[in-house]
């Protein structure tokens, strides 16, 4: 397990981490990092459809104790919250971050310093929150940090809307994938996140993540070291199509998947324009989501 934890260090020693940075940078201009493939000339000063520009921009960082239990351990999850997002969810509870209202630029060297500081503070991992649109900058920073002694598992915490070409360049770099699986219905994905192809893209992405990392593995203290941990947010009126999500996970990912079925949906951002989701979920809706998960995957490990 120890060798797997620091696999990106092994890539650094072989010189492959630098080549991955170069390959990811080629996806930056014109930008093709996420499935939108907006084509923005980000290195030349343009911002992408997500809002991201040339440099990585973050909103905050630090030990986080509100993440899933396998990530928190004793030292907390070392989260770095990146500004902007390739999804445009009308119910986003962190819209100040996802829309870039709170941000500051971080060079690769500064980002590496943040990773090392989180390690010094005793965090269990480095948790990259919405990292997709900054992958070249992040891997460049990781190479610097690994060269200076970083040896924590790397968590890829994303919305599930990921481009396979970019994901494949993370093979051997990311230890723990933690994607959302938001919708099983294209119409709902288009209406509430402006990406009708979300279900197909997320299915392909989760299969690639599981191919790379497998089911979630924890150490003797219950702290995650490697693998896939899936999040699913229960929405009012079953807008997320929970049964369809769970059926796919059971049949095409793993019958032993570790899943967090989240009940913390609340109206936020633009939901006043969508009356059908402008409310909290009921206790019954949450219990029905849990029942759907247990029926589709009796071997699921639910958080």
C-alpha positions in Angstrom: 0.0 0.0 0.0 2.8 2.4 0.8 4.1 2.3 -2.8 0.6 3.0 -4.1 0.2 6.0 -1.8 3.2 7.8 -3.3 2.8 6.7 -6.9 3.2 10.2 -8.1 6.6 10.3 -6.4 7.6 7.3 -8.5 6.4 9.1 -11.6 8.5 12.1 -10.6 11.6 9.9 -10.2 11.0 8.4 -13.7 10.6 11.8 -15.2 7.0 11.0 -16.3 5.3 13.5 -14.1 6.8 16.3 -16.1 5.7 14.7 -19.4 2.2 14.5 -18.0 2.3 18.3 -17.2 3.3 18.9 -20.8 0.5 16.7 -22.2 -2.1 18.5 -20.0 -0.8 21.9 -21.0 -1.5 21.0 -24.6 -5.2 20.7 -23.6 -5.1 24.2 -22.1 -4.9 26.1 -25.4 -7.3 25.8 -27.1 -9.0 24.6 -23.9 -10.2 21.0 -24.1 -9.7 20.0 -20.4 -13.4 19.4 -19.7 -16.2 17.9 -21.9 -17.4 21.4 -22.9 -14.2 21.8 -25.0 -14.9 25.5 -25.2 -11.6 26.2 -27.1 -10.7 29.3 -25.1 -7.1 30.5 -25.6 -6.4 30.6 -21.9 -2.6 30.9 -22.1 -3.2 34.0 -24.3 -5.4 35.7 -21.7 -8.9 34.4 -22.5 -11.1 32.8 -19.9 -12.9 29.5 -20.5 -16.7 28.9 -20.4 -16.1 27.8 -16.8 -14.5 31.2 -16.0 -10.9 29.9 -15.5 -7.9 31.7 -17.0 -4.2 31.1 -17.3 -3.3 30.8 -13.6 -4.9 28.6 -11.0 -7.2 30.5 -8.7 -8.3 29.3 -5.3 -10.8 30.5 -2.8 -9.4 28.9 0.4 -7.5 25.9 1.8 -7.0 24.2 5.1 -7.8 21.0 7.1 -11.5 20.1 6.6 -13.4 18.0 9.1 -16.7 18.0 7.3 -15.8 15.7 4.5 -16.6 11.9 4.4 -15.3 10.0 7.4 -12.7 8.0 5.4 -11.1 11.2 4.3 -11.1 13.1 7.6 -9.2 10.7 10.0 -7.6 12.6 12.9 -5.9 15.3 11.0 -8.7 16.4 8.6 -8.8 16.4 4.9 -6.3 18.9 3.4 -8.7 20.7 1.1 -7.9 23.2 -1.6 -11.0 24.9 -3.0 -10.5 26.0 -6.6 -12.5 28.9 -8.1 -14.9 28.3 -10.9 -16.5 25.1 -12.2 -17.3 23.5 -15.5 -20.8 22.8 -14.4 -23.4 25.6 -14.0 -25.7 24.1 -11.4 -28.6 26.4 -10.6 -28.8 25.0 -7.0 -25.0 25.4 -6.2 -24.5 25.9 -2.5 -21.0 27.2 -3.1 -21.8 29.6 -5.9 -19.4 32.2 -4.5 -16.6 29.7 -5.3 -18.0 28.1 -8.4 -18.7 31.4 -10.1 -15.4 32.9 -9.0 -16.7 35.6 -6.7 -14.1 34.7 -4.1 -10.7 33.9 -5.5 -7.0 34.7 -5.5 -4.3 33.6 -7.9 -1.8 30.9 -6.9 1.3 30.1 -9.0 2.5 26.5 -9.3 5.2 27.2 -6.6 2.6 28.8 -4.3 0.2 25.9 -4.8 3.0 23.4 -4.0 3.7 25.4 -0.9 0.0 25.0 0.2 0.2 21.2 -0.3 3.3 21.0 1.8 1.8 23.2 4.5 -1.3 20.9 4.7 1.1 18.0 5.1 3.0 19.8 7.9 -0.3 20.5 9.6 -1.0 16.8 9.8 -3.7 16.4 7.2 -4.6 12.9 6.0 -4.6 13.8 2.2 -4.5 16.6 -0.3 -8.1 17.1 -1.4 -8.5 19.0 -4.7 -12.0 20.4 -4.9 -13.3 21.1 -8.4 -9.8 20.8 -10.0 -10.7 19.9 -13.6 -10.1 23.2 -15.2 -6.7 23.6 -13.5 -5.2 20.2 -14.1 -2.0 21.4 -15.8 -1.3 23.9 -13.1 -2.1 21.4 -10.3 0.1 18.6 -11.7 3.0 21.1 -12.2 2.6 22.1 -8.5 2.4 18.5 -7.5 5.8 17.8 -9.2 7.3 20.6 -7.2 5.7 19.5 -3.9 6.6 15.8 -4.5 10.2 16.8 -5.1 10.1 18.6 -1.7 8.8 15.7 0.2 5.0 15.5 -0.3 3.8 12.0 0.4 0.0 12.3 1.1 -2.7 10.5 -1.0 -4.2 12.8 -3.6 -8.0 13.2 -3.7 -9.7 14.2 -6.9 -13.0 15.8 -5.7 -15.1 16.7 -8.7 -18.6 17.0 -10.1 -18.3 13.9 -12.3 -18.3 15.9 -15.6 -14.8 14.8 -16.8 -13.1 14.3 -20.1 -11.6 10.9 -20.6 -8.5 12.2 -22.3 -7.6 14.3 -19.3 -8.6 11.6 -16.8 -6.2 9.1 -18.4 -3.4 11.5 -17.9 -4.0 11.2 -14.2 -3.5 7.5 -14.0 -0.9 6.8 -11.4 -1.2 10.4 -10.0 -4.5 10.4 -8.3 -5.0 8.0 -5.4 -8.6 8.6 -4.4 -11.3 9.7 -6.8 -14.4 11.3 -5.2 -16.8 12.3 -8.0 -20.5 13.3 -7.8 -22.9 11.3 -9.8 -25.6 14.0 -10.1 -28.2 12.7 -12.6 -29.4 9.7 -14.6 -31.7 11.8 -16.7 -30.4 14.0 -19.6 -33.3 16.5 -19.5 -32.8 17.2 -15.8 -29.1 17.6 -16.3 -29.7 20.1 -19.1 -32.2 22.0 -17.1 -30.4 22.2 -13.8 -26.7 22.1 -14.8 -26.8 23.2 -18.4 -25.1 20.0 -19.7 -27.5 17.5 -21.3 -24.7 15.0 -21.9 -23.9 14.8 -18.1 -25.3 11.2 -17.6 -23.2 9.7 -20.4 -20.1 11.7 -19.5 -20.3 10.8 -15.8 -20.8 7.1 -16.5 -17.7 7.0 -18.7 -15.7 9.0 -16.2 -16.7 6.8 -13.2 -15.7 3.7 -15.2 -12.3 5.2 -15.9 -11.8 6.3 -12.3 -12.6 2.8 -11.1 -10.3 1.2 -13.6 -7.5 3.3 -12.3 -8.1 3.1 -8.6 -10.6 0.2 -7.8 -12.9 0.1 -4.8 -12.1 2.3 -1.9 -9.4 0.9 0.4 -8.8 2.1 4.0 -6.0 1.5 6.5 -6.4 0.0 10.0 -7.7 3.4 11.2 -10.4 3.6 8.6 -8.6 6.3 6.6 -8.9 6.1 2.8 -5.7 5.3 1.0 -6.8 4.5 -2.6 -9.9 3.9 -4.6 -13.3 5.3 -5.7 -15.8 7.1 -3.3 -19.0 8.2 -5.0 -21.3 11.1 -3.9 -24.9 11.4 -4.9 -27.1 14.3 -3.8 -30.8 13.5 -3.3 -32.9 16.2 -4.9 -36.6 17.3 -4.5 -39.0 15.2 -6.5 -36.3 12.7 -7.4 -34.8 15.2 -9.9 -31.5 13.3 -9.7 -33.0 10.0 -10.8 -31.5 8.1 -7.9 -32.6 4.6 -8.8 -31.0 5.0 -12.3 -27.7 6.2 -10.7 -27.6 3.3 -8.3 -28.4 0.7 -10.9 -25.6 1.9 -13.1 -23.1 1.9 -10.2 -24.1 -1.7 -9.2 -24.0 -3.1 -12.8 -21.1 -1.2 -14.3 -18.8 0.1 -11.6 -18.8 -2.3 -8.6 -21.4 -4.0 -6.4 -19.2 -3.1 -3.5 -19.0 0.6 -4.2 -18.6 3.1 -1.3 -21.3 5.7 -1.8 -22.3 8.8 0.2 -26.0 9.4 -0.4 -26.3 13.0 0.7 -29.4 14.6 2.3 -28.1 18.2 2.6 -29.8 19.6 -0.4 -31.1 23.1 0.3 -32.4 25.9 -2.0 -29.6 28.1 -3.1 -28.3 30.4 -5.8 -30.9 30.4 -8.6 -33.5 27.9 -7.3 -36.1 30.6 -6.8 -36.5 30.4 -10.6 -37.2 26.7 -10.4 -40.1 26.2 -8.0 -40.1 22.4 -8.2 -36.6 22.3 -6.6 -36.9 25.4 -4.5 -37.3 23.4 -1.2 -35.5 21.0 1.0 -36.0 17.3 0.5 -38.4 15.5 2.8 -37.4 12.7 5.1 -39.4 10.3 3.0 -37.5 11.3 -0.2 -34.2 10.6 1.5 -35.4 7.2 2.8 -36.6 6.3 -0.6 -33.2 7.1 -2.0 -31.5 4.9 0.5 -34.0 2.1 -0.3 -33.2 2.4 -4.0 -29.5 2.1 -3.2 -30.0 -1.0 -1.1 -32.2 -2.6 -3.7 -29.9 -2.0 -6.6 -26.7 -2.7 -4.7 -27.2 -4.8 -1.5 -23.4 -4.9 -1.3 -22.9 -1.1 -1.4 -21.2 0.4 1.6 -23.3 3.5 2.3 -21.8 6.4 4.3 
